[in-house]
């Protein structure tokens, strides 16, 4: 070993930044003159590579937290840092571009475009981002549909697919720009128990392959199988 090399600073594991950091996040919804504090000072830190389930009663603020992390909505106060980017400081336009590159989102009701085929739905984020040449987009979408075992249904419309298959298309779409972070807002909430378990396995596999996975669920059994469970109550993290 050379003298130069020995002088290099050692890697300090404790200095590694978390992938997601919410600090004193407050979100107040205003409807006319009414104010509703949906988040009342949330601190939450999630490391790269974690698989985290978010649970809590209906109305406790779970979706609101997810919307803070994906930048779908903004905090009234506090800060949200994801992969080193303080996303609460970005403009709407910057946020949309940031989200397209860095986060894959899966919703309860799939939200596929009904007139587009599976492969066209799975290409959509790439069509929006326009960073990948057009000829490569279909190939990436096809690859991601194969990853979720839908390689034989590329040209099916959503109406020709089961609920579980539609959710797998949504996962393929979430993988389009190869994001580090996969966020699910009740991704298994509209699926039967067996299909929900398969969906969980798929999220687990993505986590094993290095994605950080964060999902809201009502299913305490599926939550218990995550690496960590975060419980929200009345707009606060009460247990993590
Ligand atoms: P959860 O996902 O845990 O069911 P949400 O995060 O959706 O809870 O909502 C938290 C609280 O904020 C609820 O009381 C809900 O009614 C309220 N809320 C959510 N979105 C809005 C909104 N856009 N305007 C007003 N109130 C809202």
Boltz pocket constraint, residues with backbone or C-beta under 6 A from the ligand:
constraints:
  - pocket:
      binder: B
      contacts: [[A, 29], [A, 30], [A, 31], [A, 36], [A, 37], [A, 38], [A, 56], [A, 57], [A, 58], [A, 59], [A, 60], [A, 61], [A, 62], [A, 63], [A, 64], [A, 65]]
      max_distance: 6.0
